[in-house]
Amino acid sequence: MAAQAVSVLITGANRGLGLEMVKQMVEGSFTVGKLFACCREPGGPGAEALQTLAKKHPDVIVVVRLDVTDLCSIKHCAQQVGSVVGTGGLNLLINNAGMLVKATLQETSSEDMQNSFSTNVIGPMNVIKEFLPHLRAAAKASGMPGMSSRKAAVVSIASFLGSMENVKQSYVLFSAVSYRVSKAGLNMLTLCAKEELKTDEILFSLIYPGWVRTDMGGEEGEIDAPESVKGMLSVMASLTEEQNGAFLTYQGSTLPW
């Protein structure tokens, strides 16, 4: 990726994995021209670390308000991004924002399921749709053959818990029914997008970050955010058309559906 500066947008960029992605992208070997770091309340206390990072890299980081559960917010963000990237488009869109409710089937409420789908499925769907013109512009402007995250790609942060094949072995350890169902929905959304938009040469992929010690993952997690993000960025940088529609781990291995 060092050969060409890319434009990147990350949802849920104010904490956890999203914040660590912003940090590693601007301070590491990932060559970024513009990085749109999106969160619900850019001016709130929860975004102080992001704002501090943006002040250190004012020519690269653009902090933008984006609530993935609010279509008007998504549309406004897309307009703002479009005014910056122009005909060069958006090379890499990372659907990172998500929510997790730790509850069994019997404990899960209709509201839990609705909120999980709004954030984990409907949000990414609307983000993809509204930013599609900018992704298409990037694919057209790149002049590169094939597919890659340097050209035009959507990477969604997935979960091992969204794997239907792994439910039997994992459910006893962590139920989180609404999270599991919504993440499985995100997997299907990604595969549908891959089929519908393959002629646009936009790559779609899912990456599981591992069980990370973050606010969402909890203190029992197996790895820290820097290790997870380092692996995910390496995987993103190596994506080709062969991984279009792939369900991968942060180490690059394939997960079962």
Secondary structure as UniProt FT lines:
FT   TURN            2..3
FT   STRAND          6..10
FT   TURN            13..14
FT   HELIX           16..27
FT   STRAND          32..39
FT   TURN            42..43
FT   HELIX           45..47
FT   HELIX           48..56
FT   TURN            58..60
FT   STRAND          61..65
FT   TURN            68..69
FT   HELIX           71..85
FT   HELIX           86..88
FT   STRAND          92..95
FT   TURN            105..107
FT   HELIX           110..117
FT   HELIX           118..122
FT   HELIX           123..142
FT   TURN            149..151
FT   STRAND          153..157
FT   HELIX           160..162
FT   HELIX           164..166
FT   HELIX           167..170
FT   TURN            171..173
FT   HELIX           177..196
FT   HELIX           198..200
FT   STRAND          203..208
FT   TURN            215..217
FT   TURN            219..220
FT   HELIX           225..238
FT   HELIX           241..243
FT   TURN            244..245
FT   STRAND          246..249
FT   TURN            250..251
//
